[in-house]
Amino acid sequence: MTNADIGEWFLEKTSFAVDSAKFYIECMEIIKFKKVTCMNSDSDGLDPQLDIQGSVLAPIMEEAKAERPKKRALGEIFSRACQIYRDNPIMIVPSLIPIAALVLVMVIFAGYLGLVAVFGEREFIAFSALAGLFLFLILMIVLFFLAEGMTIEMIREASSGNKADLSFAWQATREKMEPLVLSSLLAGIIVAFGYVLFLIPGVILSFAFWFVAQTVMIDGKSGTEALKASYRFVEANLSDALIVVLASLVIGAVLPTIPFIGALLSLLSLPYIYGLATLLYLDGKDGPDVQSKQPETTVEVS
């Protein structure tokens, strides 16, 4: 074989490789945009098996498109949250836990202070009051996050067509209490710092971290990952998230102003407020931003 023959053979193989690479890139672009067409190559060196017909990939793409769940309308999420709450009134039980603990601790603390006032010294009374108040605040924070986590778990169970189960929600939340408390406290500290600096950063951070509890209970996130997941969700579902957050804030602000029963109505509204955020989060997870994380359909060309 002469040098000319070797050069001709090398150019032929190089041309074949370049044409194959171009063909592969074009195929990937067609699959990505769901525009499958029949492709023909002008190169004589290409294998005839590389000619892909649109009829081969079209059924695959149509089936994948049909399997994607459609996102609910925002009005449907509001009505669905109300329906779940109506069908599962037991969801109010977790929200009653902090209230019951509040009443119990106040009774115990009042009795304790009475005994200390009779038998103790004033300095000891002051120290006991401050220590008791500090422990009480910690207890209430933990119980509040516990109630929120249990309610979210019950809403998720009910949204799948099952009855909300209190014992199952307790077990699921107990396993995630540490990341739930730490992530929520971290978000609260950052939001508080934003309000100290200026009002607008605090408002934006409050909005961005609104779904931190959902990212922990539903996706198992923790710490900064939970905060990032909440931010990404709000960014991907900005308009719907804004409406849900504003509606929740309005409910929480208006109900307490109702005379005599305002406090009770505010307490009863908590599962509904949790339901709005949880259902929106579950619905958003089935949207385009979440579907992009699923494995893509690949076609092997031989």
Order of alpha helices (4+ residues) and beta strands (2+ residues): alpha-alpha-alpha-alpha-alpha-alpha-alpha-alpha-alpha-alpha-alpha-alpha-alpha
